[in-house]
Amino acid sequence: MTLYQQARKDRAMIEQYGSNTPDDWLERHVYAPLPALGPTLMALINISLFGSIGLAIWAIQMLWIPVMAAGVVNGLGHWWGYRNFETTDSSTNLTPWAFFIGGEELHNNHHAYPSSSKFALRRYEFDIGWVVIRMLSALGLAKVTRVAPSLAVRPNVNLPDMDTVRALLTHRFGVMREYFRGVIVPVLREEADRAGDKMSQLRGRLRRALA
């Protein structure tokens, strides 16, 4: 909370990351002048519903976002997991099923397409945040402005054109992933099979050297 309050005073940061954010009646008359209203109201509701244990629930709720954002997403999300896209950072997807941190478990997907409202980019992935956004959109309370683009393959195209260049720039992370899986990995396996025993001996020496 303190970090966010400090960031409010940084005009350069606000101009860089706060462009196109809402500046409506709710923002001017509720969020800006009454920053403690939300946490206080949540504490009162928890206490009225659950009694004294509501304070413990409120404390967990208040700690959830900073702990998950700093410790899990920006910590584990750059150390452990799988990667769909070869981004320039070390971001990873912690799990393909993002239920608990608003979809941020799919952190590598988020880094590849940061402006996308939907983080689940594979058929087996799930983003609870996208479900909430779609529900709010159906109620007229949210508007989806951008999602990650889908790659369309044109058959029988022999020479690259502007559409090809545009697609490469837009889908560069996906193209590099498919190139790695479809070209680099098969070539490495073929060379390893061709080397035979020599490759096995080399792997053994490398393993001992690394140990």
C-alpha positions as CSV (number, residue, x, y, z in Angstrom):
1,M,0.0,0.0,0.0
2,T,2.8,2.4,0.9
3,L,4.6,1.8,-2.4
4,Y,1.4,2.7,-4.3
5,Q,0.9,5.8,-2.2
6,Q,4.5,6.9,-3.0
7,A,4.0,6.2,-6.7
8,R,1.0,8.6,-6.7
9,K,3.4,11.4,-6.2
10,D,5.6,10.5,-9.2
11,R,4.1,12.5,-12.1
12,A,6.4,11.0,-14.7
13,M,5.3,7.5,-13.7
14,I,1.6,8.5,-13.7
15,E,2.0,10.0,-17.2
16,Q,3.8,6.9,-18.5
17,Y,1.5,4.2,-17.0
18,G,-1.7,6.1,-16.2
19,S,-2.6,7.2,-19.7
20,N,-6.2,6.4,-20.8
21,T,-7.2,5.4,-17.2
22,P,-10.7,6.5,-16.1
23,D,-11.1,10.0,-14.9
24,D,-14.8,9.9,-14.1
25,W,-17.0,10.9,-11.2
26,L,-16.2,7.8,-9.2
27,E,-12.5,8.3,-9.6
28,R,-12.6,12.0,-8.6
29,H,-15.1,11.8,-5.8
30,V,-14.6,8.3,-4.2
31,Y,-11.2,6.7,-5.1
32,A,-9.0,9.8,-5.0
33,P,-10.3,11.7,-1.9
34,L,-11.2,8.5,0.1
35,P,-8.4,6.0,-0.4
36,A,-9.1,4.2,2.9
37,L,-12.8,3.8,2.2
38,G,-12.4,0.4,0.4
39,P,-10.3,-1.4,3.1
40,T,-12.3,0.1,5.9
41,L,-15.6,-0.9,4.3
42,M,-14.3,-4.4,3.7
43,A,-13.2,-4.7,7.3
44,L,-16.7,-3.6,8.6
45,I,-18.5,-6.1,6.2
46,N,-16.2,-9.0,7.3
47,I,-16.8,-8.2,11.0
48,S,-20.5,-7.9,10.6
49,L,-20.7,-11.2,8.7
50,F,-18.1,-13.3,10.6
51,G,-17.6,-11.5,14.0
52,S,-14.1,-11.3,15.4
53,I,-12.8,-13.9,12.9
54,G,-13.7,-11.3,10.2
55,L,-10.6,-9.3,11.2
56,A,-8.4,-12.3,10.4
57,I,-10.1,-12.7,7.1
58,W,-9.6,-9.0,6.4
59,A,-5.9,-9.3,7.2
60,I,-5.5,-12.2,4.8
61,Q,-7.4,-10.2,2.1
62,M,-5.1,-7.1,2.7
63,L,-2.0,-9.2,2.5
64,W,-3.1,-11.3,-0.5
65,I,-2.3,-8.9,-3.3
66,P,1.1,-7.5,-2.2
67,V,2.3,-11.0,-1.1
68,M,1.1,-12.7,-4.3
69,A,2.3,-9.8,-6.5
70,A,5.7,-9.4,-5.1
71,G,6.5,-12.8,-3.8
72,V,4.7,-15.2,-6.1
73,V,4.3,-13.4,-9.4
74,N,7.5,-11.4,-9.5
75,G,9.4,-14.0,-7.6
76,L,8.3,-17.5,-8.5
77,G,6.9,-16.2,-11.8
78,H,10.5,-15.5,-12.9
79,W,12.1,-18.6,-11.5
80,W,9.9,-21.7,-11.9
81,G,7.4,-22.9,-14.4
82,Y,7.0,-23.3,-18.1
83,R,7.3,-20.8,-21.0
84,N,5.1,-20.5,-24.0
85,F,7.0,-17.6,-25.5
86,E,10.7,-16.7,-25.6
87,T,10.5,-13.2,-24.2
88,T,13.5,-11.2,-23.4
89,D,13.0,-11.7,-19.6
90,S,12.8,-14.8,-17.5
91,S,9.1,-14.8,-16.9
92,T,7.3,-18.1,-16.6
93,N,3.8,-19.5,-16.3
94,L,3.4,-21.1,-12.9
95,T,0.5,-23.2,-13.8
96,P,-1.8,-23.5,-16.9
97,W,-4.9,-23.1,-14.6
98,A,-4.9,-19.5,-13.1
99,F,-7.5,-19.4,-10.4
100,F,-6.0,-17.6,-7.4
101,I,-4.1,-14.4,-8.6
102,G,-6.5,-13.0,-11.2
103,G,-4.8,-14.9,-14.0
104,E,-1.2,-13.7,-13.2
105,E,-0.1,-17.3,-12.8
106,L,0.2,-17.1,-16.6
107,H,2.9,-14.6,-16.2
108,N,4.9,-15.5,-19.3
109,N,1.8,-15.0,-21.5
110,H,1.3,-11.7,-19.8
111,H,4.8,-10.5,-20.6
112,A,4.5,-11.7,-24.2
113,Y,1.3,-9.7,-24.7
114,P,1.1,-7.2,-21.9
115,S,-1.9,-5.3,-23.3
116,S,-4.1,-8.4,-23.7
117,S,-7.1,-8.7,-21.4
118,K,-6.9,-12.5,-21.7
119,F,-3.8,-14.3,-20.4
120,A,-4.9,-17.9,-21.3
121,L,-3.4,-18.3,-24.8
122,R,-3.5,-22.1,-25.1
123,R,-6.5,-24.4,-25.3
124,Y,-5.5,-26.2,-22.1
125,E,-5.0,-22.9,-20.1
126,F,-7.6,-21.2,-18.0
127,D,-7.7,-17.5,-16.8
128,I,-10.2,-16.7,-14.0
129,G,-9.5,-13.0,-14.6
130,W,-10.8,-13.3,-18.2
131,V,-14.0,-15.0,-16.9
132,V,-14.6,-12.0,-14.5
133,I,-13.9,-9.5,-17.3
134,R,-16.4,-11.2,-19.6
135,M,-19.0,-11.2,-16.9
136,L,-18.5,-7.5,-16.3
137,S,-18.6,-6.9,-20.0
138,A,-21.9,-8.6,-20.3
139,L,-23.3,-6.3,-17.6
140,G,-21.9,-3.2,-19.3
141,L,-19.4,-2.6,-16.6
142,A,-16.3,-3.3,-18.6
143,K,-15.1,-3.1,-22.2
144,V,-12.5,-5.4,-23.7
145,T,-10.2,-3.2,-25.9
146,R,-7.5,-5.7,-26.8
147,V,-6.6,-9.4,-26.6
148,A,-3.6,-11.3,-28.0
149,P,-3.8,-11.6,-31.8
150,S,-4.3,-15.0,-33.3
151,L,-2.0,-16.2,-36.1
152,A,-3.6,-16.9,-39.5
153,V,-1.6,-19.1,-41.8
154,R,-2.0,-18.4,-45.6
155,P,-1.3,-21.4,-47.8
156,N,0.7,-21.3,-51.0
157,V,2.6,-18.1,-50.3
158,N,6.1,-18.4,-51.7
159,L,7.4,-14.8,-51.3
160,P,7.1,-12.7,-48.2
161,D,5.0,-9.5,-48.4
162,M,4.0,-6.7,-46.1
163,D,1.4,-8.9,-44.4
164,T,4.1,-11.5,-43.8
165,V,6.4,-8.9,-42.2
166,R,3.5,-7.5,-40.1
167,A,2.6,-11.0,-38.9
168,L,6.2,-11.7,-38.0
169,L,6.4,-8.6,-35.9
170,T,3.1,-9.2,-34.2
171,H,3.7,-12.9,-33.5
172,R,7.4,-12.9,-33.1
173,F,7.3,-14.8,-29.8
174,G,5.1,-17.5,-31.2
175,V,7.1,-17.7,-34.4
176,M,10.3,-18.2,-32.4
177,R,8.7,-20.9,-30.3
178,E,7.5,-22.8,-33.3
179,Y,10.9,-22.4,-35.0
180,F,12.6,-23.8,-31.9
181,R,10.2,-26.7,-31.7
182,G,9.9,-27.5,-35.4
183,V,13.5,-26.8,-36.6
184,I,16.1,-26.5,-33.8
185,V,14.9,-29.5,-31.7
186,P,14.6,-32.0,-34.6
187,V,18.0,-31.0,-35.9
188,L,19.6,-31.4,-32.5
189,R,18.0,-34.8,-32.1
190,E,19.1,-35.8,-35.6
191,E,22.7,-34.8,-34.9
192,A,22.6,-36.6,-31.6
193,D,21.4,-39.8,-33.2
194,R,24.1,-39.4,-35.9
195,A,26.8,-39.0,-33.3
196,G,25.7,-42.1,-31.5
197,D,28.1,-43.3,-28.8
198,K,30.2,-40.1,-29.1
199,M,27.3,-38.0,-28.1
200,S,26.5,-40.3,-25.1
201,Q,30.1,-40.0,-24.0
202,L,30.1,-36.2,-24.4
203,R,26.9,-36.0,-22.4
204,G,28.5,-38.1,-19.6
205,R,31.6,-35.9,-19.5
206,L,29.4,-32.7,-19.4
207,R,27.3,-34.1,-16.6
208,R,30.4,-35.0,-14.6
209,A,31.9,-31.5,-15.3
210,L,28.7,-29.8,-14.2
211,A,28.5,-31.9,-11.0
